[in-house]
């Protein structure tokens, strides 16, 4: 899955922000499918992923995804007062279950 996503962004990165505007971002939804042998396939990329919370898993996941995207986008532009840290984590600390600052879904 990581290799697939890396390859996808290697090929498309320049078209995501062709005018190189600062401080813009995209929230994409990538849908994967597994076959009976454990093979994984990227079946679609959504430019407007559904952010509704139908189901227990999504009720927890979607708010965390939105919060972490907002932090990644806004914190570098509007940092908090010096010395303040996000609740529950220390500056520079890698949290268990995190992938480059984003929540590991699987």
N, C-alpha and C positions, 0 to 999 in steps of 0.2 A: 504494500500500500504506500509506504514511504517513497519507494523508487518511482512508482507511478505518479504520485503527486509532484515529486521533484522534477520528473521528466515533463509533466504537463506545464509547470511554471517555467522551466527552462525555455520551452517553445513559445509561451504566450506572454511572458513578463513584459516585453516591450510594447505589446498592444493593450495592456491593462491601463497604462497611463502614458499614452503617446505624446502628450504635450508636456510631460514631466512636471506637472503641477505639484507644488509642495503641499504637504498636509492633507492629502486625500487618500482614501482607502476603499477597498472593495470587501464586502463580506460575501463569500461564495459558499454554496452548499454542494458538496461532492457526494454523489450517491454511488455506492459500491455494491456488488453482488458477489456472493460466494457460490461456487459450484459444489457438487457432491464430493469432489476430490480435494477441496480446500483451495482451489484456484480463485483468485480475486480479480474482479473486472470492474473498471470504472464505467458506469453506464450513463451518467450524465453530470453536467456541472450546471448548477442553478445560479443565475446572477441575482435573483431575488428569492433567497431561500425562505421557506415558510418558518415563521418563528412562533407558531402557536404551541401551546403546551398540552397536547392531548396525550395523556398517559403519565404514569408516575416517573418514568425515566426522564422524559422531556420537561416535566415540571421542575426538576432539579437542574437539568443540563442547560436549557435555553437561557435562564437568567444568568448563569455563570458565564456562558459564551458571550452574551451581550456585555456583561460587566468587564470581562477580560479584553474584549475588542476595544471597548471604550478606554480602558486603561492603557492599552498599547498605543492607541491613537492620540489620546489627549494628554497623558502624563508627560510625554516629552515636550509638549508645547506649553502646557500649564502645570508645571510641577508644584507640588505642595510646599508649604513652608519648610525651610531647611531643618533637617533633623527629624521631621515627621515621617513615619513609615506606615504603609498600609496595614490595616488591622490583621493580625495573625501571621505576618511574615516580616523577616528582617531583610534589610537591604543586602543584596548579593547572595542571599540564601536560596538554594535550589530546593523547591518543595517536592516532596514525594508525589508521583502521579502527574507531574507537569512535563510538558514537552515544549521547549523553547518558549516558556511563558504561557502556553495555552494548555487547556485541560485535555488529557488523553481520554478519548471517548471509548476506545476498546482496549 
